[in-house]
């Protein structure tokens, strides 16, 4: 429930559809979810570059980057994780309204929270990409040394170790990052976008 009162929504005289028409493509949130180390950020960075090279108006929201600014006051409790995802969902909705193809790379461990974001967007504006990777493989990669810290007890409530991760039940795209290269992963997503007439 909103704590704000005495506020009024002001409509724009420029519509989302007009922005999309000018850009020459639809706008959408491409939501990467998966364990830490599964490849979310790596693939989203490569996808952003590929779309930019194709002159697609796009932008990437990365979990760690967002916690440096917009969500720097949030921790990793279930409540804070929920609020983290809620805020990103609202930002994503604004980006879609602006006509931008928006990529988000967040562990987003809870299915309910991801579904909340899906539901604040219109049909077809949320593409869930599950970066599938076993815990063993993610832990062996451990690019930020977080699993090691979690195993030693230095990090509490770390997803996959002492906090749950709920796999998507029906994602639009599954990327098996143990067997698919970055290039193959990007091509798979771009193909999906073209086949479904986003681009």
Backbone bond lengths (Angstrom), bond angles and torsions (degrees), N, CA, C in turn:
res aa  C-N    CA-C-N  psi(-1)  N-CA   C-N-CA  omega(-1)  CA-C   N-CA-C  phi
1 X - - - 1.456 - - 1.525 109.40 -
2 X 1.321 116.21 138.88 1.456 120.83 -177.42 1.523 111.41 -73.88
3 X 1.336 115.96 139.46 1.465 120.82 176.08 1.521 110.67 -89.66
4 X 1.332 117.31 -10.45 1.457 121.48 -178.23 1.519 110.86 -79.69
5 X 1.309 115.71 141.56 1.466 120.96 176.74 1.521 109.06 -129.92
6 X 1.319 114.83 165.49 1.470 121.16 178.40 1.523 112.01 55.07
7 X 1.333 115.75 44.21 1.458 120.50 177.90 1.526 109.58 -120.87
8 X 1.312 115.86 150.08 1.466 121.85 -178.70 1.508 108.84 -132.96
9 X 1.335 116.61 132.96 1.462 121.18 177.18 1.522 109.09 -74.99
10 X 1.336 116.93 129.62 1.466 121.55 178.16 1.516 109.07 -106.16
11 X 1.313 116.09 117.17 1.456 120.25 178.55 1.516 110.83 -73.46
12 X 1.335 114.78 149.83 1.461 121.55 176.31 1.520 109.38 -88.65
13 X 1.310 116.59 156.65 1.460 120.01 173.62 1.517 111.20 -89.31
14 X 1.338 115.94 0.13 1.460 121.57 174.46 1.526 107.19 -113.25
15 X 1.324 117.27 124.62 1.457 120.34 -176.39 1.524 111.68 -90.87
16 X 1.320 114.35 162.10 1.464 120.86 174.82 1.526 109.88 -57.74
17 X 1.319 116.22 -42.65 1.460 120.82 -178.78 1.526 111.83 -62.99
18 X 1.323 116.68 -36.94 1.473 119.89 177.04 1.524 110.87 -66.72
19 X 1.313 116.71 -39.60 1.467 120.14 178.03 1.526 110.33 -64.87
20 X 1.329 116.05 -42.77 1.456 120.19 178.62 1.523 111.23 -62.39
21 X 1.323 115.91 -41.41 1.468 119.72 179.97 1.524 111.00 -63.50
22 X 1.318 116.89 -42.02 1.465 120.08 178.44 1.527 111.05 -64.66
23 X 1.339 116.18 -39.93 1.465 120.26 -179.46 1.521 112.68 -72.84
24 X 1.328 115.84 -24.63 1.458 119.10 -179.61 1.514 114.07 83.86
25 X 1.339 117.00 17.14 1.464 121.84 177.35 1.519 109.48 -159.63
26 X 1.318 115.97 161.30 1.461 120.88 176.21 1.526 109.90 -76.33
27 X 1.321 115.23 164.44 1.463 120.22 174.60 1.521 108.35 -111.31
28 X 1.321 114.87 147.34 1.461 120.29 -171.77 1.529 109.18 -161.69
29 X 1.321 116.26 156.72 1.468 121.78 171.22 1.529 107.85 -100.45
30 X 1.320 116.00 120.93 1.465 121.99 174.50 1.524 106.13 -101.02
31 X 1.329 116.23 105.40 1.461 122.15 -168.97 1.528 110.48 -99.85
32 X 1.336 116.26 104.12 1.467 121.24 176.47 1.522 109.19 -82.73
33 X 1.323 116.10 127.80 1.457 121.28 176.53 1.525 108.97 -133.33
34 X 1.310 116.05 146.57 1.459 120.87 -179.91 1.515 109.85 164.13
35 X 1.307 115.37 171.44 1.463 120.63 179.45 1.523 111.87 -63.20
36 X 1.312 116.24 158.72 1.454 121.16 171.75 1.525 108.50 -58.28
37 X 1.327 117.29 129.89 1.456 121.21 -179.76 1.516 113.98 89.13
38 X 1.348 117.47 2.52 1.466 120.09 -177.99 1.522 112.93 -80.72
39 X 1.341 116.65 -13.86 1.459 119.18 176.60 1.514 115.16 111.62
40 X 1.319 117.57 8.93 1.470 121.08 -178.19 1.521 112.47 -55.61
41 X 1.307 116.31 -55.76 1.467 120.63 -176.48 1.526 111.50 -66.39
42 X 1.324 115.96 -42.56 1.467 120.16 -178.39 1.526 111.08 -59.64
43 X 1.320 116.68 -46.38 1.466 120.47 -178.70 1.523 110.67 -71.25
44 X 1.326 117.71 -39.16 1.470 119.58 -179.96 1.527 111.25 -64.87
45 X 1.332 117.20 -36.46 1.473 120.65 176.32 1.527 110.13 -63.35
46 X 1.321 116.37 -45.30 1.465 120.60 -179.64 1.523 111.00 -66.50
47 X 1.332 116.96 -37.81 1.465 120.99 178.52 1.525 110.66 -66.48
48 X 1.332 116.21 -42.75 1.467 119.98 178.72 1.528 110.36 -58.29
49 X 1.313 116.66 -43.62 1.467 120.55 179.61 1.526 110.77 -64.55
50 X 1.343 116.68 -43.57 1.469 120.52 -179.86 1.524 111.06 -62.23
51 X 1.327 117.59 -41.90 1.463 120.91 179.31 1.524 111.12 -68.35
52 X 1.319 116.68 -39.30 1.468 120.77 178.10 1.522 110.24 -60.62
53 X 1.324 115.62 -42.58 1.469 119.89 -179.95 1.525 111.79 -65.48
54 X 1.326 116.38 -23.22 1.464 120.93 176.66 1.530 111.72 -93.24
55 X 1.341 115.53 11.82 1.461 122.94 178.53 1.541 112.80 62.73
56 X 1.328 115.38 33.54 1.462 121.67 175.61 1.528 108.34 -92.36
57 X 1.324 116.82 128.34 1.459 120.79 177.88 1.521 108.74 -71.36
58 X 1.316 116.24 110.07 1.460 120.03 -172.67 1.525 110.54 -143.97
59 X 1.339 114.53 160.98 1.464 120.12 178.25 1.525 108.67 -155.29
60 X 1.330 115.49 148.74 1.460 121.63 -176.27 1.525 110.80 -115.23
61 X 1.323 116.04 130.86 1.457 122.78 174.33 1.526 107.38 -110.48
62 X 1.321 116.57 114.86 1.464 121.20 -176.15 1.524 110.13 -106.07
63 X 1.332 115.52 140.03 1.462 121.03 -175.74 1.513 114.65 -53.07
64 X 1.325 117.32 -51.39 1.464 120.50 -179.35 1.526 111.07 -64.47
65 X 1.336 116.58 -41.81 1.466 120.39 -178.82 1.531 111.26 -62.44
66 X 1.327 116.36 -42.09 1.468 120.68 -179.18 1.524 110.82 -64.89
67 X 1.326 116.50 -34.02 1.475 119.47 -179.92 1.532 111.57 -73.70
68 X 1.326 118.02 -10.32 1.458 120.60 173.35 1.527 111.72 -78.85
69 X 1.340 116.37 -20.31 1.459 119.56 -175.51 1.512 112.85 -131.21
70 X 1.330 116.12 -90.52 1.460 122.05 -174.37 1.520 113.28 -49.37
71 X 1.334 116.89 -43.22 1.465 120.29 -174.67 1.528 113.52 -112.96
72 X 1.327 116.46 30.16 1.459 119.39 -176.92 1.527 112.62 -68.24
73 X 1.340 117.60 -14.97 1.466 120.67 -179.58 1.521 112.55 -90.59
74 X 1.345 117.37 5.08 1.459 120.24 -177.16 1.523 111.49 -105.92
75 X 1.329 115.29 143.03 1.458 121.33 175.55 1.517 110.57 -98.06
76 X 1.337 116.60 -147.29 1.461 120.53 -175.97 1.525 112.86 -124.17
77 X 1.336 116.13 20.53 1.461 119.49 172.77 1.531 107.93 -68.93
78 X 1.336 118.09 160.31 1.468 119.41 176.55 1.528 113.15 -52.79
79 X 1.334 116.68 -38.44 1.465 120.18 -179.57 1.524 111.12 -67.27
80 X 1.322 116.56 -43.05 1.468 120.15 -179.87 1.527 111.03 -70.23
81 X 1.321 117.23 -36.71 1.468 119.75 176.10 1.530 110.03 -61.07
82 X 1.317 115.95 -41.48 1.469 121.30 179.18 1.525 110.72 -61.61
83 X 1.337 115.91 -45.22 1.465 120.25 -179.66 1.527 110.71 -68.12
84 X 1.323 116.98 -37.04 1.461 121.82 176.55 1.532 110.04 -55.85
85 X 1.327 116.19 -48.92 1.455 121.29 -177.83 1.528 111.05 -70.81
86 X 1.322 117.34 -37.86 1.466 120.01 177.89 1.523 111.10 -59.39
87 X 1.326 116.41 -45.87 1.472 119.88 -179.67 1.527 111.00 -62.64
88 X 1.327 116.26 -42.46 1.458 119.21 -179.54 1.523 110.24 -65.81
89 X 1.326 116.43 -37.00 1.461 119.62 176.11 1.517 111.72 -59.81
90 X 1.321 116.35 -42.31 1.469 119.96 179.42 1.532 111.11 -68.09
91 X 1.337 116.63 -39.22 1.464 119.37 176.07 1.529 109.74 -63.99
92 X 1.339 115.88 -43.12 1.460 119.93 178.04 1.512 112.29 -58.65
93 X 1.325 116.71 -40.23 1.463 121.02 178.22 1.532 111.07 -61.87
94 X 1.322 116.28 -41.59 1.467 120.18 176.90 1.524 111.27 -63.94
95 X 1.328 116.46 -40.75 1.462 120.62 179.99 1.522 110.95 -65.04
96 X 1.326 116.94 -39.35 1.463 120.39 177.13 1.524 109.75 -64.12
97 X 1.327 116.87 -41.58 1.465 120.33 177.53 1.522 111.26 -61.72
98 X 1.343 115.99 -30.67 1.467 121.05 178.93 1.528 112.05 -79.13
99 X 1.329 117.06 -3.26 1.459 120.45 177.29 1.508 114.80 87.63
100 X 1.329 116.65 19.30 1.462 121.24 -172.78 1.530 111.25 -103.51
101 X 1.326 116.70 136.90 1.460 121.41 168.74 1.525 105.79 -76.86
102 X 1.323 116.50 115.94 1.458 121.82 -171.23 1.518 110.77 -114.57
103 X 1.329 116.13 125.00 1.450 121.53 176.40 1.518 109.21 -103.08
104 X 1.322 117.32 135.06 1.448 120.59 174.98 1.519 108.57 -122.98
105 X 1.306 117.13 137.11 1.473 122.04 178.87 1.525 107.99 -122.82
106 X 1.328 115.55 96.13 1.464 122.86 -177.57 1.523 108.81 -136.37
107 X 1.315 117.00 137.91 1.458 119.08 174.81 1.529 108.87 -52.75
108 X 1.329 116.48 -44.75 1.478 123.36 179.25 1.527 110.65 37.96
109 X 1.331 117.01 70.26 1.463 121.30 -167.72 1.517 115.86 -71.75
110 X 1.339 117.37 -18.61 1.456 118.75 -173.34 1.522 111.87 -103.76
111 X 1.340 115.83 125.76 1.459 122.16 -179.13 1.525 110.95 -57.52
112 X 1.328 116.47 -41.06 1.467 120.58 -178.60 1.527 111.22 -57.85
113 X 1.329 116.91 -42.36 1.461 120.73 -178.78 1.524 111.43 -67.42
114 X 1.341 116.83 -40.37 1.464 119.84 177.45 1.521 110.92 -64.92
115 X 1.339 116.06 -37.28 1.463 119.93 178.71 1.521 111.54 -67.82
116 X 1.328 117.12 -33.11 1.468 120.45 176.55 1.527 109.58 -61.32
117 X 1.335 116.20 -43.55 1.468 119.67 178.48 1.522 109.87 -64.00
118 X 1.322 116.79 -45.14 1.466 120.12 178.27 1.530 110.68 -54.54
119 X 1.320 115.78 -40.47 1.462 120.40 -174.10 1.526 114.02 -77.91
120 X 1.332 118.14 -18.69 1.471 117.97 176.47 1.530 111.52 -83.20
121 X 1.339 115.08 -13.32 1.458 120.34 176.52 1.526 109.41 -97.45
122 X 1.321 115.90 161.79 1.453 119.55 177.66 1.528 110.17 -76.73
123 X 1.325 115.70 162.95 1.464 120.44 179.52 1.523 110.38 -53.89
124 X 1.332 115.81 132.28 1.458 120.52 177.63 1.509 114.69 85.37
125 X 1.334 117.67 -0.51 1.472 120.07 -177.56 1.536 112.43 -98.86
126 X 1.321 117.46 3.43 1.462 121.73 -179.36 1.529 107.96 -129.78
127 X 1.317 116.04 116.17 1.455 121.61 177.73 1.524 107.68 -114.18
128 X 1.323 115.88 111.83 1.464 120.51 -178.89 1.528 109.02 -87.55
129 X 1.319 115.95 123.46 1.467 122.34 178.48 1.525 107.78 -114.33
130 X 1.311 116.03 113.36 1.463 121.68 179.66 1.523 108.55 -92.55
131 X 1.339 115.95 113.05 1.465 119.82 174.85 1.525 106.97 -85.85
132 X 1.317 113.91 93.52 1.460 121.85 -173.89 1.522 110.38 -79.28
133 X 1.324 114.91 125.93 1.460 120.05 -179.50 1.526 107.44 -161.28
134 X 1.326 117.12 133.91 1.463 120.06 -177.92 1.525 110.71 -65.18
135 X 1.310 114.75 153.04 1.463 120.05 177.41 1.526 110.58 -58.52
136 X 1.330 116.54 -41.50 1.468 120.10 179.98 1.524 111.43 -58.33
137 X 1.333 116.45 -43.32 1.467 120.31 -179.42 1.524 110.78 -69.19
138 X 1.336 116.96 -43.66 1.471 120.17 178.34 1.523 110.60 -59.75
139 X 1.339 114.78 -40.78 1.463 119.39 -178.43 1.525 110.86 -70.11
140 X 1.317 117.43 -33.02 1.467 119.87 178.45 1.522 110.90 -71.80
141 X 1.332 116.72 -31.37 1.469 120.28 176.20 1.531 109.69 -72.39
142 X 1.336 115.34 -55.25 1.469 124.17 177.50 1.530 112.73 35.51
143 X 1.352 118.01 59.12 1.471 121.17 -173.18 1.530 114.78 -60.07
144 X 1.346 116.51 -25.82 1.464 119.20 -177.63 1.534 112.02 -108.86
145 X 1.321 116.98 3.55 1.465 120.50 -179.29 1.512 113.52 71.00
146 X 1.346 116.90 19.67 1.462 120.22 -174.59 1.522 112.47 -77.69
147 X 1.326 116.77 -36.94 1.468 118.80 179.69 1.529 110.66 -63.34
148 X 1.315 115.57 -41.13 1.464 119.92 178.59 1.526 110.63 -59.93
149 X 1.341 115.74 -42.28 1.467 119.72 179.02 1.526 111.08 -67.78
150 X 1.344 115.81 -37.38 1.467 119.72 179.35 1.526 110.54 -66.50
151 X 1.330 116.78 -41.56 1.469 120.69 179.86 1.525 111.82 -64.81
152 X 1.323 116.04 -31.60 1.469 119.96 -179.50 1.525 112.32 -84.21
153 X 1.329 116.26 -5.63 1.457 120.24 179.99 1.515 113.91 89.29
154 X 1.330 116.23 2.31 1.467 120.36 -178.88 1.530 111.43 -71.61
155 X 1.341 116.96 -31.45 1.461 121.90 176.46 1.518 108.62 -113.69
156 X 1.319 116.25 125.17 1.460 121.47 177.42 1.535 109.12 -94.90
157 X 1.327 115.95 157.51 1.467 122.56 175.54 1.524 112.52 53.87
158 X 1.331 116.23 45.55 1.461 120.71 179.72 1.529 109.45 -92.06
159 X 1.311 115.70 126.43 1.462 121.23 -175.19 1.526 111.57 -59.04
160 X 1.325 115.01 130.66 1.458 121.45 179.24 1.515 113.25 94.92
161 X 1.329 116.55 -22.64 1.470 120.98 -179.76 1.527 109.87 -106.98
162 X 1.326 116.77 -64.22 1.459 119.22 178.84 1.529 112.63 -128.12
163 X 1.326 115.94 21.21 1.467 123.14 171.67 1.529 106.73 -144.27
164 X 1.320 117.58 145.75 1.473 119.96 -171.99 1.533 113.77 -77.71
165 X 1.341 114.38 156.61 1.467 121.58 167.11 1.523 107.22 -127.30
166 X 1.325 116.23 122.37 1.455 121.64 -179.95 1.528 109.01 -99.06
167 X 1.320 116.34 110.73 1.459 120.48 -178.94 1.528 110.58 -63.63
168 X 1.340 116.90 145.22 1.475 119.63 175.41 1.524 110.44 -59.81
169 X 1.327 116.22 140.48 1.466 120.14 -179.56 1.527 111.91 -85.93
170 X 1.323 117.00 -29.03 1.460 119.70 -177.54 1.528 110.93 -150.66
171 X 1.340 117.76 61.96 1.466 120.00 -178.63 1.519 111.35 -69.81
172 X 1.321 115.59 153.37 1.467 119.26 176.84 1.522 111.22 -66.06
173 X 1.336 116.29 -36.40 1.463 120.78 -177.19 1.532 109.23 -137.09
174 X 1.328 116.18 136.23 1.463 121.48 172.27 1.519 108.09 -116.04
175 X 1.330 116.08 125.93 1.455 122.19 176.03 1.524 107.88 -110.97
176 X 1.306 116.48 116.85 1.465 121.09 178.15 1.528 107.73 -89.50
177 X 1.323 115.69 93.95 1.465 119.17 -171.54 1.527 113.12 -76.07
178 X 1.312 117.41 -5.38 1.471 119.58 173.23 1.527 110.89 -80.54
179 X 1.343 116.21 -20.61 1.458 119.37 -174.59 1.524 113.96 -127.39
180 X 1.335 117.97 -14.51 1.460 120.89 179.87 1.523 109.63 -108.27
181 X 1.314 116.68 133.65 1.465 121.37 179.76 1.523 110.16 -72.32
182 X 1.318 115.37 169.29 1.467 120.19 176.55 1.519 109.56 -60.07
183 X 1.325 117.10 -45.24 1.465 120.83 -179.48 1.527 111.12 -62.37
184 X 1.314 117.11 -44.03 1.468 120.60 178.05 1.525 110.72 -62.58
185 X 1.321 116.92 -39.46 1.457 121.79 -179.29 1.527 110.85 -64.67
186 X 1.320 116.24 -46.31 1.467 120.84 178.87 1.526 110.35 -62.72
187 X 1.324 116.70 -44.93 1.463 120.30 179.82 1.522 111.28 -61.08
188 X 1.311 116.95 -37.11 1.472 121.23 179.46 1.524 110.59 -63.11
189 X 1.332 116.21 -42.48 1.467 120.50 -179.26 1.528 110.61 -70.22
190 X 1.319 117.08 -45.27 1.473 120.66 179.64 1.525 110.27 -61.06
191 X 1.324 116.94 -41.20 1.465 121.02 177.29 1.519 110.56 -60.40
192 X 1.323 116.93 -43.46 1.470 121.00 177.50 1.533 110.37 -59.85
193 X 1.316 116.37 -44.71 1.469 120.24 -178.59 1.526 111.30 -62.83
194 X 1.320 116.45 -39.47 1.460 120.29 179.93 1.524 111.47 -72.17
195 X 1.330 116.43 -44.13 1.469 120.41 -178.23 1.535 111.33 -65.16
196 X 1.328 117.30 -28.42 1.446 121.18 179.82 1.533 112.65 -100.38
197 X 1.324 114.69 14.11 1.482 122.69 170.62 1.523 114.35 61.80
198 X 1.341 115.43 34.22 1.465 118.93 169.22 1.516 109.67 -80.67
199 X 1.336 116.07 -34.98 1.461 122.07 -178.90 1.527 109.18 -109.60
